[in-house]
Amino acid sequence: MIKKLKEVIQEAREKKVAVGHFNISNIEALWAIFNAAKSLNVPVIIGVSEGERDFIGVKEVAALVKTIREDNNYPIYLNADHTYSFERVKEAIDAGYDSVIFDGAKLSFGENVAIAKQCVEYARNCGREVLIEGELGYIGQSSKVLDAIPEGVDLSEKSLTDPQMAKKFVLETGVDMLAPAVGNFHGMLRGGVDPKLNIERIKEISDSTGVPLVLHGGSGNSEDDFKGAIANGMCIIHINTEIRVAFKEGLEKSLADNPDEVAPYKILKPAEQAVQDLVVKKLKEFNNL
């Protein structure tokens, strides 16, 4: 019997490890992530943003993940990453996703609470267990290589998620998990290393809310940052930009090395392998392997 995602997250929290969450835009990345997780025998979450799931197909990606889970009896789960409206949260729940994040970080606190609460109520009454994640604190919106910290993102201590506001948000909405702003941001700086996370703030938010925390924008963060974050309450870590970079570089090398190849599955194999190698490395860091 495959464990529910909620159990997997709770176990990670108790063991002081984190579940890896990796975004995909195509089936090659899906196989790469699954094969990486399977090689280490650790659970894994597949993430799809609104744009990514529109590209693959909202229901189609749910069917793919469900098939891999059932055929292999393996703890692989599907999360509807950054979802900006109740309608799209409902769409993902109806399509069979295991979890959904409602991202109201750019809304007022009151609006964010109201819609997140609506999402929680719909999930609780959908007839199966679906986890709802809320977001408090703006960290940008696009997973790409950046020349500077994204516009609108402020990494100063005063702009990070406030522990008491986080507690209020969790109590008023009933969300299962929270994605805070703790010095993280979407995308990664071109130099490859992002500014350090505020580990003390992570601990304060974890202590005040009592719910599992989720680190978004993990691409570009150091292994030391991951270890500190996990030790202080981060239970899921999101990686997307680094996946995209690995895929692109693998594909570019494949095309350069095999200019006469026309079979897509042969051209794409090195890109898939590049993603798999990256995911193995990240999963080892997240799981202390």
Secondary structure in CASP SS format (residue, H / E / C, confidence):
PFRMAT SS
TARGET T0000
AUTHOR 0000-0000-0000
METHOD secondary structure of the structure
MODEL  1
M C 1.00
I C 1.00
K C 1.00
K C 1.00
L H 1.00
K H 1.00
E H 1.00
V H 1.00
I H 1.00
Q H 1.00
E H 1.00
A H 1.00
R H 1.00
E H 1.00
K H 1.00
K C 1.00
V C 1.00
A C 1.00
V E 1.00
G E 1.00
H E 1.00
F E 1.00
N E 1.00
I C 1.00
S C 1.00
N C 1.00
I H 1.00
E H 1.00
A H 1.00
L H 1.00
W H 1.00
A H 1.00
I H 1.00
F H 1.00
N H 1.00
A H 1.00
A H 1.00
K H 1.00
S H 1.00
L H 1.00
N C 1.00
V C 1.00
P C 1.00
V E 1.00
I E 1.00
I E 1.00
G E 1.00
V E 1.00
S C 1.00
E H 1.00
G H 1.00
E H 1.00
R H 1.00
D H 1.00
F H 1.00
I H 1.00
G C 1.00
V H 1.00
K H 1.00
E H 1.00
V H 1.00
A H 1.00
A H 1.00
L H 1.00
V H 1.00
K H 1.00
T H 1.00
I H 1.00
R H 1.00
E H 1.00
D H 1.00
N H 1.00
N C 1.00
Y C 1.00
P C 1.00
I E 1.00
Y E 1.00
L E 1.00
N E 1.00
A E 1.00
D E 1.00
H E 1.00
T E 1.00
Y C 1.00
S C 1.00
F H 1.00
E H 1.00
R H 1.00
V H 1.00
K H 1.00
E H 1.00
A H 1.00
I H 1.00
D H 1.00
A H 1.00
G C 1.00
Y C 1.00
D C 1.00
S E 1.00
V E 1.00
I E 1.00
F E 1.00
D C 1.00
G C 1.00
A C 1.00
K C 1.00
L C 1.00
S C 1.00
F H 1.00
G H 1.00
E H 1.00
N H 1.00
V H 1.00
A H 1.00
I H 1.00
A H 1.00
K H 1.00
Q H 1.00
C H 1.00
V H 1.00
E H 1.00
Y H 1.00
A H 1.00
R H 1.00
N C 1.00
C C 1.00
G C 1.00
R C 1.00
E C 1.00
V C 1.00
L E 1.00
I E 1.00
E E 1.00
G E 1.00
E E 1.00
L E 1.00
G C 1.00
Y C 1.00
I C 1.00
G C 1.00
Q C 1.00
S C 1.00
S C 1.00
K C 1.00
V E 1.00
L E 1.00
D C 1.00
A C 1.00
I C 1.00
P C 1.00
E C 1.00
G C 1.00
V C 1.00
D C 1.00
L C 1.00
S C 1.00
E H 1.00
K H 1.00
S H 1.00
L C 1.00
T C 1.00
D C 1.00
P H 1.00
Q H 1.00
M H 1.00
A H 1.00
K H 1.00
K H 1.00
F H 1.00
V H 1.00
L H 1.00
E H 1.00
T H 1.00
G C 1.00
V C 1.00
D C 1.00
M E 1.00
L E 1.00
A E 1.00
P E 1.00
A C 1.00
V C 1.00
G C 1.00
N C 1.00
F C 1.00
H C 1.00
G C 1.00
M E 1.00
L E 1.00
R C 1.00
G C 1.00
G C 1.00
V C 1.00
D C 1.00
P C 1.00
K C 1.00
L C 1.00
N C 1.00
I H 1.00
E H 1.00
R H 1.00
I H 1.00
K H 1.00
E H 1.00
I H 1.00
S H 1.00
D H 1.00
S H 1.00
T H 1.00
G C 1.00
V C 1.00
P C 1.00
L E 1.00
V E 1.00
L E 1.00
H C 1.00
G C 1.00
G C 1.00
S C 1.00
G C 1.00
N C 1.00
S C 1.00
E H 1.00
D H 1.00
D H 1.00
F H 1.00
K H 1.00
G H 1.00
A H 1.00
I H 1.00
A H 1.00
N C 1.00
G C 1.00
M E 1.00
C E 1.00
I E 1.00
I E 1.00
H E 1.00
I E 1.00
N C 1.00
T H 1.00
E H 1.00
I H 1.00
R H 1.00
V H 1.00
A H 1.00
F H 1.00
K H 1.00
E H 1.00
G H 1.00
L H 1.00
E H 1.00
K H 1.00
S H 1.00
L H 1.00
A H 1.00
D H 1.00
N C 1.00
P C 1.00
D C 1.00
E C 1.00
V C 1.00
A C 1.00
P H 1.00
Y H 1.00
K H 1.00
I H 1.00
L H 1.00
K H 1.00
P H 1.00
A H 1.00
E H 1.00
Q H 1.00
A H 1.00
V H 1.00
Q H 1.00
D H 1.00
L H 1.00
V H 1.00
V H 1.00
K H 1.00
K H 1.00
L H 1.00
K H 1.00
E H 1.00
F H 1.00
N C 1.00
N C 1.00
L C 1.00
END
